[in-house]
Amino acid sequence: MSQFILFIRGGSDLSANLSPEQIQETVQRYSAWAQKLRAEGKLVSAEKLKDNTGMLLHSKDGRVMVDGPFAETKETIGGYFIIEARDMDEAIAIARESPALGGGSAVEIREIEA
């Protein structure tokens, strides 16, 4: 089995427009999905990240630059899931069930190098 990280991208701008009840429903959908993956032995780890607190360090012309918090919410990573899957195809199948995709966010899938 290989490990993959699923980055949940965007969505913090969308959640700002949700009622408390809608936010609770979203949390419950993620919780149910995580419980399902855990029961299947697929979930290694998952966490929500704090909104608008990230910084991006990058090098330009020999200098280290700092960006953040991110100007565009589509750039933010709201959370992650580390899963176990046979291959990328299975990781994609698992990611397709993510509640993020029903809420206008994106899921980036990356294999973790062993």
A tleap script that builds the chain and sets N, CA, C and O, in Angstrom:
source leaprc.protein.ff14SB
mol = sequence {
  NMET SER GLN PHE ILE LEU PHE ILE ARG GLY
  GLY SER ASP LEU SER ALA ASN LEU SER PRO
  GLU GLN ILE GLN GLU THR VAL GLN ARG TYR
  SER ALA TRP ALA GLN LYS LEU ARG ALA GLU
  GLY LYS LEU VAL SER ALA GLU LYS LEU LYS
  ASP ASN THR GLY MET LEU LEU HIE SER LYS
  ASP GLY ARG VAL MET VAL ASP GLY PRO PHE
  ALA GLU THR LYS GLU THR ILE GLY GLY TYR
  PHE ILE ILE GLU ALA ARG ASP MET ASP GLU
  ALA ILE ALA ILE ALA ARG GLU SER PRO ALA
  LEU GLY GLY GLY SER ALA VAL GLU ILE ARG
  GLU ILE GLU CALA
}
set mol.1.N position { 0.843 -1.188 0.000 }
set mol.1.CA position { 0.000 0.000 0.000 }
set mol.1.C position { 0.882 1.244 0.000 }
set mol.1.O position { 1.921 1.296 0.658 }
set mol.2.N position { 0.447 2.215 -0.739 }
set mol.2.CA position { 1.125 3.507 -0.776 }
set mol.2.C position { 0.322 4.507 0.040 }
set mol.2.O position { -0.867 4.316 0.296 }
set mol.3.N position { 0.993 5.571 0.442 }
set mol.3.CA position { 0.300 6.651 1.139 }
set mol.3.C position { 0.175 7.848 0.211 }
set mol.3.O position { 1.077 8.152 -0.570 }
set mol.4.N position { -0.965 8.517 0.318 }
set mol.4.CA position { -1.254 9.700 -0.474 }
set mol.4.C position { -1.763 10.785 0.462 }
set mol.4.O position { -2.426 10.501 1.460 }
set mol.5.N position { -1.446 12.026 0.128 }
set mol.5.CA position { -2.000 13.145 0.882 }
set mol.5.C position { -3.029 13.833 -0.010 }
set mol.5.O position { -2.768 14.119 -1.179 }
set mol.6.N position { -4.187 14.088 0.558 }
set mol.6.CA position { -5.250 14.802 -0.138 }
set mol.6.C position { -5.313 16.199 0.472 }
set mol.6.O position { -5.727 16.360 1.620 }
set mol.7.N position { -4.906 17.197 -0.287 }
set mol.7.CA position { -4.999 18.577 0.162 }
set mol.7.C position { -6.382 19.110 -0.205 }
set mol.7.O position { -6.781 19.041 -1.367 }
set mol.8.N position { -7.106 19.631 0.758 }
set mol.8.CA position { -8.413 20.233 0.508 }
set mol.8.C position { -8.153 21.709 0.229 }
set mol.8.O position { -7.799 22.466 1.133 }
set mol.9.N position { -8.328 22.111 -1.021 }
set mol.9.CA position { -7.998 23.478 -1.454 }
set mol.9.C position { -9.242 24.333 -1.567 }
set mol.9.O position { -10.280 23.892 -2.061 }
set mol.10.N position { -9.118 25.577 -1.094 }
set mol.10.CA position { -10.208 26.539 -1.198 }
set mol.10.C position { -11.300 26.234 -0.201 }
set mol.10.O position { -11.142 25.391 0.682 }
set mol.11.N position { -12.404 26.927 -0.354 }
set mol.11.CA position { -13.555 26.658 0.486 }
set mol.11.C position { -13.730 27.595 1.649 }
set mol.11.O position { -14.853 27.758 2.127 }
set mol.12.N position { -12.646 28.236 2.144 }
set mol.12.CA position { -12.819 29.122 3.296 }
set mol.12.C position { -13.665 30.334 2.940 }
set mol.12.O position { -14.372 30.868 3.795 }
set mol.13.N position { -13.600 30.778 1.675 }
set mol.13.CA position { -14.453 31.883 1.246 }
set mol.13.C position { -15.907 31.441 1.169 }
set mol.13.O position { -16.815 32.232 1.426 }
set mol.14.N position { -16.129 30.176 0.815 }
set mol.14.CA position { -17.492 29.650 0.726 }
set mol.14.C position { -18.099 29.480 2.109 }
set mol.14.O position { -19.277 29.777 2.308 }
set mol.15.N position { -17.309 29.005 3.067 }
set mol.15.CA position { -17.841 28.762 4.404 }
set mol.15.C position { -18.205 30.065 5.109 }
set mol.15.O position { -19.012 30.058 6.038 }
set mol.16.N position { -17.623 31.175 4.682 }
set mol.16.CA position { -17.958 32.464 5.288 }
set mol.16.C position { -19.408 32.841 5.026 }
set mol.16.O position { -19.988 33.633 5.770 }
set mol.17.N position { -20.000 32.280 3.972 }
set mol.17.CA position { -21.384 32.585 3.614 }
set mol.17.C position { -22.374 31.555 4.140 }
set mol.17.O position { -23.562 31.630 3.824 }
set mol.18.N position { -21.910 30.596 4.934 }
set mol.18.CA position { -22.781 29.550 5.438 }
set mol.18.C position { -23.346 29.908 6.807 }
set mol.18.O position { -22.703 30.597 7.599 }
set mol.19.N position { -24.547 29.434 7.066 }
set mol.19.CA position { -25.149 29.604 8.386 }
set mol.19.C position { -24.473 28.645 9.359 }
set mol.19.O position { -23.814 27.700 8.927 }
set mol.20.N position { -24.619 28.866 10.651 }
set mol.20.CA position { -24.051 27.923 11.627 }
set mol.20.C position { -24.552 26.489 11.409 }
set mol.20.O position { -23.801 25.532 11.597 }
set mol.21.N position { -25.807 26.346 11.018 }
set mol.21.CA position { -26.362 25.013 10.762 }
set mol.21.C position { -25.684 24.362 9.557 }
set mol.21.O position { -25.382 23.168 9.578 }
set mol.22.N position { -25.448 25.148 8.512 }
set mol.22.CA position { -24.786 24.621 7.323 }
set mol.22.C position { -23.337 24.236 7.618 }
set mol.22.O position { -22.838 23.238 7.099 }
set mol.23.N position { -22.671 25.024 8.446 }
set mol.23.CA position { -21.295 24.706 8.845 }
set mol.23.C position { -21.281 23.396 9.615 }
set mol.23.O position { -20.417 22.549 9.385 }
set mol.24.N position { -22.239 23.220 10.536 }
set mol.24.CA position { -22.328 21.979 11.301 }
set mol.24.C position { -22.585 20.781 10.391 }
set mol.24.O position { -22.012 19.712 10.600 }
set mol.25.N position { -23.440 20.950 9.389 }
set mol.25.CA position { -23.702 19.876 8.424 }
set mol.25.C position { -22.433 19.505 7.661 }
set mol.25.O position { -22.174 18.326 7.415 }
set mol.26.N position { -21.649 20.506 7.289 }
set mol.26.CA position { -20.391 20.265 6.579 }
set mol.26.C position { -19.419 19.499 7.462 }
set mol.26.O position { -18.783 18.544 7.015 }
set mol.27.N position { -19.306 19.915 8.707 }
set mol.27.CA position { -18.433 19.225 9.656 }
set mol.27.C position { -18.870 17.773 9.811 }
set mol.27.O position { -18.030 16.874 9.857 }
set mol.28.N position { -20.165 17.539 9.890 }
set mol.28.CA position { -20.689 16.181 10.033 }
set mol.28.C position { -20.382 15.329 8.795 }
set mol.28.O position { -20.082 14.142 8.917 }
set mol.29.N position { -20.457 15.939 7.601 }
set mol.29.CA position { -20.132 15.190 6.372 }
set mol.29.C position { -18.661 14.773 6.365 }
set mol.29.O position { -18.336 13.640 6.010 }
set mol.30.N position { -17.771 15.694 6.760 }
set mol.30.CA position { -16.347 15.351 6.825 }
set mol.30.C position { -16.099 14.281 7.887 }
set mol.30.O position { -15.313 13.359 7.668 }
set mol.31.N position { -16.760 14.400 9.027 }
set mol.31.CA position { -16.594 13.430 10.103 }
set mol.31.C position { -17.051 12.042 9.661 }
set mol.31.O position { -16.379 11.047 9.934 }
set mol.32.N position { -18.198 11.978 8.977 }
set mol.32.CA position { -18.712 10.692 8.484 }
set mol.32.C position { -17.753 10.087 7.460 }
set mol.32.O position { -17.507 8.881 7.468 }
set mol.33.N position { -17.213 10.936 6.574 }
set mol.33.CA position { -16.271 10.446 5.571 }
set mol.33.C position { -15.011 9.902 6.239 }
set mol.33.O position { -14.514 8.839 5.868 }
set mol.34.N position { -14.497 10.638 7.227 }
set mol.34.CA position { -13.297 10.202 7.950 }
set mol.34.C position { -13.566 8.892 8.688 }
set mol.34.O position { -12.713 8.004 8.696 }
set mol.35.N position { -14.734 8.761 9.304 }
set mol.35.CA position { -15.072 7.519 10.011 }
set mol.35.C position { -15.145 6.344 9.039 }
set mol.35.O position { -14.694 5.245 9.360 }
set mol.36.N position { -15.710 6.571 7.856 }
set mol.36.CA position { -15.796 5.528 6.829 }
set mol.36.C position { -14.392 5.080 6.411 }
set mol.36.O position { -14.114 3.883 6.338 }
set mol.37.N position { -13.508 6.052 6.137 }
set mol.37.CA position { -12.141 5.720 5.739 }
set mol.37.C position { -11.407 4.989 6.864 }
set mol.37.O position { -10.649 4.051 6.615 }
set mol.38.N position { -11.637 5.425 8.099 }
set mol.38.CA position { -10.992 4.783 9.246 }
set mol.38.C position { -11.465 3.326 9.366 }
set mol.38.O position { -10.660 2.424 9.597 }
set mol.39.N position { -12.770 3.107 9.207 }
set mol.39.CA position { -13.329 1.751 9.298 }
set mol.39.C position { -12.781 0.847 8.191 }
set mol.39.O position { -12.633 -0.358 8.392 }
set mol.40.N position { -12.483 1.420 7.034 }
set mol.40.CA position { -11.923 0.655 5.911 }
set mol.40.C position { -10.413 0.473 6.026 }
set mol.40.O position { -9.806 -0.198 5.191 }
set mol.41.N position { -9.798 1.065 7.057 }
set mol.41.CA position { -8.351 0.983 7.223 }
set mol.41.C position { -7.582 1.850 6.245 }
set mol.41.O position { -6.402 1.603 5.995 }
set mol.42.N position { -8.235 2.868 5.684 }
set mol.42.CA position { -7.610 3.726 4.668 }
set mol.42.C position { -7.071 5.038 5.241 }
set mol.42.O position { -6.171 5.639 4.655 }
set mol.43.N position { -7.607 5.488 6.376 }
set mol.43.CA position { -7.238 6.796 6.915 }
set mol.43.C position { -6.025 6.683 7.825 }
set mol.43.O position { -6.020 5.897 8.773 }
set mol.44.N position { -5.000 7.469 7.533 }
set mol.44.CA position { -3.807 7.532 8.370 }
set mol.44.C position { -3.902 8.731 9.299 }
set mol.44.O position { -3.630 8.620 10.494 }
set mol.45.N position { -4.292 9.889 8.744 }
set mol.45.CA position { -4.350 11.125 9.517 }
set mol.45.C position { -5.201 12.142 8.765 }
set mol.45.O position { -5.311 12.087 7.540 }
set mol.46.N position { -5.798 13.063 9.502 }
set mol.46.CA position { -6.570 14.147 8.879 }
set mol.46.C position { -6.671 15.300 9.870 }
set mol.46.O position { -6.866 15.085 11.066 }
set mol.47.N position { -6.539 16.514 9.369 }
set mol.47.CA position { -6.661 17.705 10.211 }
set mol.47.C position { -7.172 18.872 9.394 }
set mol.47.O position { -6.865 18.988 8.207 }
set mol.48.N position { -7.948 19.732 10.020 }
set mol.48.CA position { -8.323 21.013 9.437 }
set mol.48.C position { -7.220 21.997 9.787 }
set mol.48.O position { -6.662 21.941 10.883 }
set mol.49.N position { -6.905 22.887 8.876 }
set mol.49.CA position { -5.897 23.911 9.132 }
set mol.49.C position { -6.597 25.230 9.442 }
set mol.49.O position { -7.698 25.482 8.954 }
set mol.50.N position { -5.961 26.065 10.247 }
set mol.50.CA position { -6.538 27.367 10.579 }
set mol.50.C position { -6.660 28.209 9.317 }
set mol.50.O position { -5.778 28.186 8.458 }
set mol.51.N position { -7.749 28.945 9.212 }
set mol.51.CA position { -7.984 29.803 8.054 }
set mol.51.C position { -7.059 31.014 8.063 }
set mol.51.O position { -6.805 31.610 9.110 }
set mol.52.N position { -6.563 31.366 6.887 }
set mol.52.CA position { -5.809 32.605 6.650 }
set mol.52.C position { -4.641 32.816 7.605 }
set mol.52.O position { -4.368 33.948 8.004 }
set mol.53.N position { -3.955 31.756 7.973 }
set mol.53.CA position { -2.806 31.908 8.858 }
set mol.53.C position { -1.503 31.471 8.203 }
set mol.53.O position { -0.438 31.608 8.805 }
set mol.54.N position { -1.566 30.953 6.992 }
set mol.54.CA position { -0.377 30.405 6.348 }
set mol.54.C position { 0.530 31.456 5.750 }
set mol.54.O position { 0.098 32.561 5.423 }
set mol.55.N position { 1.763 31.103 5.616 }
set mol.55.CA position { 2.764 31.931 4.954 }
set mol.55.C position { 3.456 31.071 3.902 }
set mol.55.O position { 3.626 29.864 4.078 }
set mol.56.N position { 3.845 31.703 2.825 }
set mol.56.CA position { 4.555 31.020 1.752 }
set mol.56.C position { 5.924 31.665 1.620 }
set mol.56.O position { 6.027 32.863 1.355 }
set mol.57.N position { 6.972 30.880 1.801 }
set mol.57.CA position { 8.341 31.363 1.604 }
set mol.57.C position { 8.808 30.893 0.239 }
set mol.57.O position { 8.644 29.726 -0.118 }
set mol.58.N position { 9.382 31.799 -0.511 }
set mol.58.CA position { 9.952 31.409 -1.799 }
set mol.58.C position { 11.175 32.255 -2.074 }
set mol.58.O position { 11.345 33.338 -1.514 }
set mol.59.N position { 12.020 31.743 -2.945 }
set mol.59.CA position { 13.272 32.408 -3.268 }
set mol.59.C position { 13.137 33.114 -4.608 }
set mol.59.O position { 12.628 32.548 -5.575 }
set mol.60.N position { 13.600 34.356 -4.651 }
set mol.60.CA position { 13.587 35.119 -5.898 }
set mol.60.C position { 14.848 35.985 -5.926 }
set mol.60.O position { 15.101 36.769 -5.012 }
set mol.61.N position { 15.615 35.827 -6.974 }
set mol.61.CA position { 16.845 36.599 -7.141 }
set mol.61.C position { 17.759 36.510 -5.915 }
set mol.61.O position { 18.387 37.493 -5.519 }
set mol.62.N position { 17.820 35.310 -5.322 }
set mol.62.CA position { 18.708 35.106 -4.181 }
set mol.62.C position { 18.149 35.601 -2.859 }
set mol.62.O position { 18.813 35.478 -1.830 }
set mol.63.N position { 16.950 36.155 -2.862 }
set mol.63.CA position { 16.334 36.635 -1.620 }
set mol.63.C position { 15.160 35.729 -1.263 }
set mol.63.O position { 14.498 35.179 -2.143 }
set mol.64.N position { 14.913 35.580 0.022 }
set mol.64.CA position { 13.753 34.810 0.467 }
set mol.64.C position { 12.599 35.779 0.669 }
set mol.64.O position { 12.702 36.750 1.419 }
set mol.65.N position { 11.503 35.494 -0.014 }
set mol.65.CA position { 10.318 36.350 0.046 }
set mol.65.C position { 9.252 35.654 0.886 }
set mol.65.O position { 9.201 34.426 0.956 }
set mol.66.N position { 8.412 36.452 1.517 }
set mol.66.CA position { 7.323 35.923 2.322 }
set mol.66.C position { 6.009 36.451 1.765 }
set mol.66.O position { 5.839 37.657 1.587 }
set mol.67.N position { 5.078 35.534 1.492 }
set mol.67.CA position { 3.723 35.885 1.087 }
set mol.67.C position { 2.763 35.304 2.104 }
set mol.67.O position { 2.997 34.224 2.645 }
set mol.68.N position { 1.688 36.019 2.362 }
set mol.68.CA position { 0.648 35.471 3.218 }
set mol.68.C position { 0.133 36.512 4.173 }
set mol.68.O position { 0.794 37.533 4.361 }
set mol.69.N position { -1.012 36.310 4.785 }
set mol.69.CA position { -1.922 35.249 4.385 }
set mol.69.C position { -2.265 35.379 2.912 }
set mol.69.O position { -2.099 36.444 2.317 }
set mol.70.N position { -2.739 34.303 2.334 }
set mol.70.CA position { -2.937 34.228 0.903 }
set mol.70.C position { -3.989 35.216 0.435 }
set mol.70.O position { -5.040 35.367 1.059 }
set mol.71.N position { -3.699 35.885 -0.665 }
set mol.71.CA position { -4.619 36.874 -1.209 }
set mol.71.C position { -5.854 36.214 -1.804 }
set mol.71.O position { -6.960 36.741 -1.682 }
set mol.72.N position { -5.678 35.080 -2.439 }
set mol.72.CA position { -6.801 34.397 -3.074 }
set mol.72.C position { -7.111 33.126 -2.299 }
set mol.72.O position { -6.227 32.300 -2.071 }
set mol.73.N position { -8.363 32.970 -1.898 }
set mol.73.CA position { -8.723 31.809 -1.095 }
set mol.73.C position { -8.596 30.511 -1.872 }
set mol.73.O position { -8.492 29.445 -1.264 }
set mol.74.N position { -8.603 30.568 -3.204 }
set mol.74.CA position { -8.423 29.331 -3.972 }
set mol.74.C position { -7.024 28.766 -3.772 }
set mol.74.O position { -6.782 27.599 -4.080 }
set mol.75.N position { -6.089 29.583 -3.256 }
set mol.75.CA position { -4.729 29.130 -3.010 }
set mol.75.C position { -4.590 28.432 -1.668 }
set mol.75.O position { -3.626 27.697 -1.457 }
set mol.76.N position { -5.524 28.643 -0.763 }
set mol.76.CA position { -5.372 28.118 0.586 }
set mol.76.C position { -5.633 26.621 0.638 }
set mol.76.O position { -6.419 26.073 -0.134 }
set mol.77.N position { -4.958 25.990 1.561 }
set mol.77.CA position { -5.216 24.592 1.871 }
set mol.77.C position { -5.935 24.590 3.208 }
set mol.77.O position { -5.368 24.968 4.233 }
set mol.78.N position { -7.186 24.162 3.187 }
set mol.78.CA position { -8.012 24.204 4.396 }
set mol.78.C position { -7.808 23.013 5.304 }
set mol.78.O position { -8.143 23.068 6.487 }
set mol.79.N position { -7.262 21.938 4.764 }
set mol.79.CA position { -7.036 20.746 5.562 }
set mol.79.C position { -6.410 19.667 4.706 }
set mol.79.O position { -6.167 19.855 3.514 }
set mol.80.N position { -6.153 18.523 5.341 }
set mol.80.CA position { -5.551 17.427 4.601 }
set mol.80.C position { -6.013 16.096 5.178 }
set mol.80.O position { -6.414 16.003 6.338 }
set mol.81.N position { -5.948 15.088 4.351 }
set mol.81.CA position { -6.163 13.699 4.740 }
set mol.81.C position { -4.980 12.915 4.215 }
set mol.81.O position { -4.605 13.062 3.052 }
set mol.82.N position { -4.390 12.089 5.050 }
set mol.82.CA position { -3.378 11.154 4.579 }
set mol.82.C position { -4.060 9.795 4.548 }
set mol.82.O position { -4.584 9.320 5.556 }
set mol.83.N position { -4.043 9.181 3.374 }
set mol.83.CA position { -4.741 7.917 3.176 }
set mol.83.C position { -3.782 6.848 2.674 }
set mol.83.O position { -2.687 7.147 2.198 }
set mol.84.N position { -4.210 5.604 2.788 }
set mol.84.CA position { -3.493 4.491 2.186 }
set mol.84.C position { -4.329 3.960 1.039 }
set mol.84.O position { -5.535 3.762 1.179 }
set mol.85.N position { -3.687 3.729 -0.097 }
set mol.85.CA position { -4.362 3.211 -1.284 }
set mol.85.C position { -3.371 2.366 -2.072 }
set mol.85.O position { -2.158 2.544 -1.968 }
set mol.86.N position { -3.916 1.437 -2.868 }
set mol.86.CA position { -3.054 0.568 -3.683 }
set mol.86.C position { -2.247 1.370 -4.695 }
set mol.86.O position { -1.067 1.103 -4.922 }
set mol.87.N position { -2.912 2.374 -5.310 }
set mol.87.CA position { -2.280 3.138 -6.377 }
set mol.87.C position { -3.036 4.459 -6.553 }
set mol.87.O position { -3.982 4.745 -5.819 }
set mol.88.N position { -2.613 5.249 -7.523 }
set mol.88.CA position { -3.236 6.555 -7.758 }
set mol.88.C position { -4.713 6.406 -8.129 }
set mol.88.O position { -5.537 7.230 -7.732 }
set mol.89.N position { -5.046 5.371 -8.880 }
set mol.89.CA position { -6.448 5.170 -9.259 }
set mol.89.C position { -7.339 5.003 -8.029 }
set mol.89.O position { -8.422 5.584 -7.956 }
set mol.90.N position { -6.881 4.208 -7.067 }
set mol.90.CA position { -7.677 4.040 -5.854 }
set mol.90.C position { -7.713 5.335 -5.044 }
set mol.90.O position { -8.743 5.669 -4.459 }
set mol.91.N position { -6.595 6.068 -5.006 }
set mol.91.CA position { -6.572 7.354 -4.290 }
set mol.91.C position { -7.565 8.328 -4.919 }
set mol.91.O position { -8.242 9.068 -4.205 }
set mol.92.N position { -7.655 8.335 -6.243 }
set mol.92.CA position { -8.621 9.199 -6.930 }
set mol.92.C position { -10.043 8.773 -6.570 }
set mol.92.O position { -10.897 9.621 -6.314 }
set mol.93.N position { -10.298 7.475 -6.549 }
set mol.93.CA position { -11.632 6.984 -6.197 }
set mol.93.C position { -12.011 7.414 -4.779 }
set mol.93.O position { -13.152 7.803 -4.532 }
set mol.94.N position { -11.065 7.345 -3.860 }
set mol.94.CA position { -11.326 7.779 -2.479 }
set mol.94.C position { -11.581 9.277 -2.443 }
set mol.94.O position { -12.516 9.732 -1.783 }
set mol.95.N position { -10.750 10.055 -3.153 }
set mol.95.CA position { -10.885 11.518 -3.149 }
set mol.95.C position { -12.202 11.967 -3.767 }
set mol.95.O position { -12.747 12.997 -3.370 }
set mol.96.N position { -12.721 11.219 -4.726 }
set mol.96.CA position { -14.007 11.569 -5.359 }
set mol.96.C position { -15.152 11.596 -4.354 }
set mol.96.O position { -16.166 12.252 -4.592 }
set mol.97.N position { -15.003 10.888 -3.229 }
set mol.97.CA position { -16.033 10.855 -2.196 }
set mol.97.C position { -15.908 12.006 -1.196 }
set mol.97.O position { -16.734 12.133 -0.292 }
set mol.98.N position { -14.889 12.838 -1.352 }
set mol.98.CA position { -14.655 13.924 -0.407 }
set mol.98.C position { -15.806 14.920 -0.403 }
set mol.98.O position { -16.280 15.320 -1.466 }
set mol.99.N position { -16.262 15.328 0.782 }
set mol.99.CA position { -17.288 16.369 0.870 }
set mol.99.C position { -16.832 17.692 0.251 }
set mol.99.O position { -17.664 18.531 -0.095 }
set mol.100.N position { -15.541 17.880 0.111 }
set mol.100.CA position { -15.021 19.115 -0.470 }
set mol.100.C position { -15.531 19.328 -1.879 }
set mol.100.O position { -15.806 20.459 -2.281 }
set mol.101.N position { -15.658 18.249 -2.630 }
set mol.101.CA position { -16.048 18.370 -4.031 }
set mol.101.C position { -17.501 18.788 -4.187 }
set mol.101.O position { -17.873 19.342 -5.222 }
set mol.102.N position { -18.319 18.537 -3.193 }
set mol.102.CA position { -19.701 18.981 -3.240 }
set mol.102.C position { -19.867 20.419 -2.795 }
set mol.102.O position { -20.939 21.003 -2.955 }
set mol.103.N position { -18.810 20.995 -2.236 }
set mol.103.CA position { -18.901 22.347 -1.706 }
set mol.103.C position { -18.119 23.389 -2.476 }
set mol.103.O position { -17.926 24.504 -1.990 }
set mol.104.N position { -17.665 23.044 -3.670 }
set mol.104.CA position { -16.966 24.022 -4.490 }
set mol.104.C position { -15.472 24.090 -4.270 }
set mol.104.O position { -14.807 24.948 -4.852 }
set mol.105.N position { -14.924 23.213 -3.448 }
set mol.105.CA position { -13.483 23.175 -3.226 }
set mol.105.C position { -12.852 22.176 -4.189 }
set mol.105.O position { -13.543 21.545 -4.989 }
set mol.106.N position { -11.544 22.045 -4.102 }
set mol.106.CA position { -10.807 21.093 -4.930 }
set mol.106.C position { -10.001 20.192 -4.013 }
set mol.106.O position { -9.691 20.555 -2.878 }
set mol.107.N position { -9.665 19.010 -4.518 }
set mol.107.CA position { -8.822 18.086 -3.776 }
set mol.107.C position { -7.586 17.810 -4.622 }
set mol.107.O position { -7.692 17.317 -5.745 }
set mol.108.N position { -6.431 18.126 -4.087 }
set mol.108.CA position { -5.167 17.813 -4.755 }
set mol.108.C position { -4.642 16.511 -4.165 }
set mol.108.O position { -4.589 16.356 -2.945 }
set mol.109.N position { -4.258 15.586 -5.018 }
set mol.109.CA position { -3.788 14.269 -4.582 }
set mol.109.C position { -2.304 14.159 -4.908 }
set mol.109.O position { -1.892 14.351 -6.052 }
set mol.110.N position { -1.509 13.848 -3.891 }
set mol.110.CA position { -0.064 13.664 -4.090 }
set mol.110.C position { 0.379 12.397 -3.389 }
set mol.110.O position { 0.018 12.162 -2.236 }
set mol.111.N position { 1.163 11.573 -4.081 }
set mol.111.CA position { 1.699 10.371 -3.442 }
set mol.111.C position { 2.862 10.771 -2.545 }
set mol.111.O position { 3.682 11.617 -2.899 }
set mol.112.N position { 2.912 10.143 -1.378 }
set mol.112.CA position { 3.999 10.394 -0.443 }
set mol.112.C position { 5.119 9.422 -0.766 }
set mol.112.O position { 4.913 8.210 -0.829 }
set mol.113.N position { 6.293 9.966 -0.965 }
set mol.113.CA position { 7.450 9.122 -1.307 }
set mol.113.C position { 7.928 8.396 -0.069 }
set mol.113.O position { 8.177 9.009 0.969 }
set mol.114.N position { 8.054 7.094 -0.187 }
set mol.114.CA position { 8.473 6.276 0.960 }
set mol.114.C position { 9.958 6.336 1.157 }
set mol.114.O position { 10.485 5.708 2.075 }
savepdb mol mol.pdb
quit
